[in-house]
Amino acid sequence: MMEHQSRWFSLFVHLMALLVALVILAPLAWLFVMSISSNADLSAKPLQWWPNEIDLSRYKALLSQTDNSAGQAFVASLFNSIKVAGMATIAAILVAVPAGWALSRTPQLGWVLGGIIATYMLPPVALSIPLYFILAKFGLLNNVFGLGLVYLSILAPFVTWLLKSGFDPIPRDLERAAAIDGARLDQMLRIVILPLAMPVIGTATIFAYLLAWDEFFYALLFTSNQEAKTLTVAIADLAGGRVSDYGLIATAGVIAALPPVLIGILMQRSLISGLTNGGVKG
């Protein structure tokens, strides 16, 4: 009887996993189909689920480096997003590792992190004017580095909170033993703590990069041309006209999704380990 129930339960779990996969992957699959469909196929009635002829011209147009072309602006925005998200993520990890460890080992300071996290409840528009004046004061408007600093202010509290939850399960006896052996604080962190926390650090890195990659509001406000405009703003520009090429927008979406997907695949094991870390302590 138990074996029969176990089989039904296993079948139910697999069916639910398949349903979730379909819900997640179906929009992405349709996005790709739109990107390789001609305008005639996209406007055909009834709707065609696969194009009569594969059209890759939009990919060539968006990846073109012809002067003053849409492709040149798109590629510049792509590299801007990579640089801004990369800088903000690395800086957030460097700030959050010592901060998260310090908060984990001094619970009485938890209110500090709670207060910082509470700022996420503020709508971005409430912070936009102060941030605008600060960036203008230091000449960092329409600047990749300035936008990276804005993203750092967003990522650092979140990553600190995430890393604190990863440091909490690490036994303090390991730190005491390292201290007895004469390890300095930096050696203790580098040799003892960080190797054990690497799964959570990898997870935090992925989430931080995705948050920075997808950010739109501040990028729209604080950038104005190809020098600093990010990919999310470039895609919005493609949809800004009265008549939009939905296939071109879909193509931009496919290209924009590739870097996060590649990062997720490369760091998949760290992501899974980090999400499950802390479920079992000791």
N, C-alpha and C positions, 0 to 999 in steps of 0.2 A: 504493500500500500504506500509506504513512504517513498519507494523508488518510483512509483507511478506519479505521485505528487511532485517529486523532484524533476521528472521529465517535463511535466506541464509547466512548472515554474521556470525551468530553463528555456522552454519554448517561448513563454511569455516575455522573459528578459530579452531574448534575441529579437523578438518581434518589436518590442519597445525601442531597442537599440537601432533597428532598421528604420523605424518611424522617425526617430530623432535625426538619423543620418539623412533621410529624405527631406525632412523639413529644412535642414541646414544646407544641404548640397543642391537642392532643386533650384533655388534662386541663383546660385553661382553658375549652375549649368546653363540656365536660361540667359544669364548675362553673357556667357561665352557664345551661345548660339546667336544672340543679337549682334555681337561684335563681328561675326563672320557672315552676316546676312546682308543682302542688298536692300536698298530702300524699298524696292518693289516687293520683296518678300516680307519686309516688316509691316508694310501697309496692306498686304493681301488679306482678303476676306473670303472664306474663313482663315483664321490664323494658321500659319504653317509652322510646325514644330521643328522642322529641319529645312534649311535653305535649299532651293533648287541648285544653286551654284555658290560655292564658297568664295567669299570676297575678303581678301586680306589687305585691301587698299587702305583701310583706316589705320591698321597697324603701321604700314609704311609711312602714312602721313604723320602720325603722332611721334614716330621715332626718327623722322627726317631732321637733318641738321641744316637745311636750306636757310639762308639768312632771312630774318623777319617772317618766318613761317610759324604756323601753329605748332608744328613739331618741335622747333627750336625752343619755343616758350615752354612747351610741355616737358621736354627733357630737362631744361634748366630747373623747373619746379620740382621734378622728380629728384634731382640731386640735392636741391635745397632741403626737401623733406628728409632725405637720408642724413644729411649733415646735421640739421636741427634736432631730429629725433635721436640721433647717435650722441651728440654732445649733451643733450639734456639727460638722456638715460645714464650715460657714464658718470656725469656729475651727480645725479641723484643717488646712484649706488655708492659713490665715494662719500657722500654726506650721510646717507642713511645707515651704512654699516656701523660706524661708531655710535651714531645716535640711537639706532635700534638696540644695540647691545647695551648701551648705558641705561636706556629706559627699561630694558628687560631685567637688569640687575638692581635697579632702584625703583621698585614699584610705587613708592611714595611720590614719584615725579610723573606718574601716569596722567595726571590732570593737564600737564603741559601738552602732551601729545593729543589728548582729548580736545583741548582748546584749539589746537592747530587744525585737527581734522574737522572741527565744527565749522571752519571757514569754508569747507566745501558746500555747506548749506546755502552760502551766499550765491546769488545768481552772478554769472560772469560779468554781466553788464554793470554790476555795482562796483566792480574792481577795474573796469576798463579805463575810466577817466584818470584815476591815480596812476595806474600803470603807464598810460599814455604820456602823462606829464613827466614821469620819472625817465622813461626812455627818451623823450624829447630833450630833457635836461642834459643827458649824457650823450646825445647824438646817436642813439641806437635805434631810431625808427627806421623801418625798411632795412633792417640789418639782421643777418642770420644769427649772429652772436647775441644780439638783443632779444630776438624771439626765443633763442635757446634759454636765456635767463628767465624769461616769463614762464616757459614750460618747466624749468627747474623748480620754480615756486609752486607749481601745480603737482609735480611728481614727488618731490622730496617728502612731504608729509605722508602721502599714500605709501611710498616705498618703505619709509621708516616704520609705519604701523605694520606692514606686511612682514618686514624682517624681524621686528620685535616678537611677533608670534612664532617665528622660526627659531629665534634664540631661546625662547622660554623653555622648551623641552630639554635643552642641552644641560646635563647635570653640572652643577657648580663645583662638584668634587674634582672634576677635570681641571678647572681653573686653579683650585687650591693646590692640586698636585703640581701643576706647572709652576705656580708661584714658589712652592717649597723647593723645587729644582732650580730656582733662580731665574726663571723666565721673566723678562720685562713685559709690560702691558702690551706693547706692539708685537712682541714675539708670541705671547699667549693668543692674541687675536689671529695672527697669521698662521701659526702652526697648529693650534688646538681648535679654536672656535670656527674659523672660516671653512676648513675642510668639511666639518660636520654640517655647516649651514649652506653648503654649496647648492643643494637642490632648491632651497627656498630663495637663495640669491638668484639662481637661474630663472625661477618662476617670476620673481619681482622684476628682473630685467626684461622678460618678455612682455609683461603687462605694462611696464613703464614705456617701453618702445611703442607698443600699440596705442597707448593713450596719446603719446606725442605725435605719432603718425596720423592719427585720425582727427586731431584737434583742428577746428575750423574757425571758431569765432575770433580768437585773438590773432590768428594768422590773417584773417580778413581785415581786421582793424589796423594792424601794425605793419603791413606790407603793402607795396603799391606797384612794384614792377618785378622783372625777372631776377633782380639782384637778391631778393629774399622771399618772393612769393612761393608758397608751398603747393603741394599737389592737390590738396583739398580745395584750395582757392582756384587753382587752374581748372579743375573739373567743374566748379561752379561757373567759371567764365564760359565754358563750353555750353552750358545750359542757360546762359543769360539772355540769349536773343529771343525774338518773337517766334522764330521757326527753328527748332532744335533738331539736330541730327542725333536721334536716340541711339543709333548704332555707334556713332562716334563717342558718345558719353559712355556707352557700355564698354567700348574698347578701352577707354581711359580707366574705367573701373577695373577691368581685368588686369591691366598693367599695374595699377596702383595696389592691387591685392597680392601681387607676386612677392615683393620683399617680405611682408609680414608672414606669408605662407612659408617661404623658404626658411625664415628664422624659426618659425614654429616647428617645422620638420627637423631642423638641425638640433633644436633644443627640446625635442619632444620628451626625452627621458627625464630631463631636469624638471620640465613642467609637471609631468605625472608624479614624480617623486616629491616635488615641492607642494603640490596640492594635497597629497596624502600625508605629508610630514606633519607630525604633531598629533595624528590620530592615535598613535601609540607612543607613550612616553617611556624614557628609560633607556 
